[in-house]
Amino acid sequence: MREAKAGHTRKIGGIVVDATTANAILTVYDAATPRTQVKIASLPIAIMASFAWRVLDSDS
């Protein structure tokens, strides 16, 4: 994920993850508590991305 954030598009779990999406996921992940980080990390990548965008959108 951190490689994708650095601008290197990566295929993770069969889904292409761009830098913007990776950044969104890592922003939410890094701000979460350790217990929540475990839950986030266990999600499939598509759900993880959707969750991250919803959390970031709710901050607006």
C-alpha positions as CSV (number, residue, x, y, z in Angstrom):
1,M,0.0,0.0,0.0
2,R,2.8,2.4,0.9
3,E,4.4,1.8,-2.5
4,A,1.1,2.7,-4.2
5,K,0.9,5.8,-2.1
6,A,4.4,6.8,-3.4
7,G,3.0,6.9,-6.9
8,H,3.6,3.4,-8.0
9,T,0.2,1.9,-9.0
10,R,0.0,-1.6,-7.6
11,K,-2.4,-4.5,-8.0
12,I,-3.5,-5.6,-4.5
13,G,-5.9,-8.4,-4.1
14,G,-6.6,-8.4,-7.8
15,I,-7.6,-4.7,-7.7
16,V,-5.5,-1.9,-9.1
17,V,-4.8,0.7,-6.4
18,D,-3.7,4.2,-7.4
19,A,-1.7,6.7,-5.3
20,T,-4.8,8.7,-4.3
21,T,-6.7,5.7,-3.0
22,A,-3.7,4.3,-1.3
23,N,-3.2,7.6,0.4
24,A,-6.8,7.7,1.6
25,I,-6.6,4.2,3.0
26,L,-3.3,4.9,4.8
27,T,-4.5,8.2,6.2
28,V,-7.5,6.5,7.8
29,Y,-5.4,3.5,8.9
30,D,-2.6,5.6,10.5
31,A,-5.2,7.7,12.4
32,A,-7.0,4.6,13.8
33,T,-6.4,3.0,17.1
34,P,-4.3,-0.3,17.0
35,R,-7.5,-2.3,17.5
36,T,-9.2,-0.6,14.6
37,Q,-6.1,-1.0,12.4
38,V,-6.4,-4.7,12.8
39,K,-10.0,-4.6,11.6
40,I,-9.2,-2.3,8.7
41,A,-6.3,-4.6,7.6
42,S,-8.5,-7.6,7.6
43,L,-10.9,-6.1,5.1
44,P,-10.8,-6.9,1.4
45,I,-9.1,-4.0,-0.5
46,A,-12.3,-2.9,-2.3
47,I,-14.2,-2.5,1.1
48,M,-11.1,-1.0,2.7
49,A,-11.0,1.7,0.0
50,S,-14.8,2.4,0.2
51,F,-14.5,2.7,4.0
52,A,-11.6,5.1,3.8
53,W,-13.4,7.3,1.3
54,R,-16.5,7.4,3.5
55,V,-14.5,8.3,6.6
56,L,-12.6,11.0,4.8
57,D,-15.8,12.4,3.2
58,S,-17.5,12.6,6.6
59,D,-14.7,14.9,7.8
60,S,-15.8,17.6,5.2
